[in-house]
Amino acid sequence: MRYFVIAAALLVPCTTLASSDDAWNDLAKTAKAACTVEIKKDKNITAVSVGGTVLGIGGKNDDQFYALVLKGNAKAYSTQYLCLYDKVAKTATASEVTAP
């Protein structure tokens, strides 16, 4: 019986890690989809790709927002956007990043 309890305890962290990876992947997909909708409001943008992410920023628990740096491609140019995805409200706000 003692060995069963130890074996069960060893399996729990593996299952937790797998679901955490799934949860992060789901968050990344959801955030990218919401941000893409915002960016494609610029009718010239035809494709959007992720250039980077920032995890766990802002809010009450310092984990309300997920940020993405996205590249928007149009026929004649490409540009970068910063998008904040609100994990609580499930909304995205994107702004074009311009050089000073």
KARACOR-V599154 format. One record per backbone hydrogen bond with DSSP energy under -0.5 kcal/mol. CO is the residue of the C=O (numbers start at 0). NH is the residue of the N-H. Records with the same first field share a line. If there is no record, write none. Layout:
BEGIN
CO=NH ; NH
END
This chain:
BEGIN
0=4
1=5
2=6
3=7
4=8
5=9
6=10
7=11
8=12
9=13
10=14
11=15
12=16
13=17
14=18
15=19
16=20
17=21
18=22
19=23
20=24
21=25
22=26
23=27
24=28
25=29
26=30
27=31
28=32
29=33
30=34
31=35
32=36
33=37
34=38
35=39
37=40
38=41
40=42
41=44
43=74
46=72
48=70
51=68
53=66
56=64
57=62 ; 63
58=61
63=86
64=56
65=84
66=53
67=69 ; 82
68=50 ; 51
69=71 ; 80
70=48 ; 72
71=78
72=45 ; 46
76=73
78=71
79=96
80=69 ; 82
81=94
82=67 ; 84
83=85 ; 92
84=65 ; 86
85=89 ; 90
90=85
92=83
94=81
95=97
96=79
END
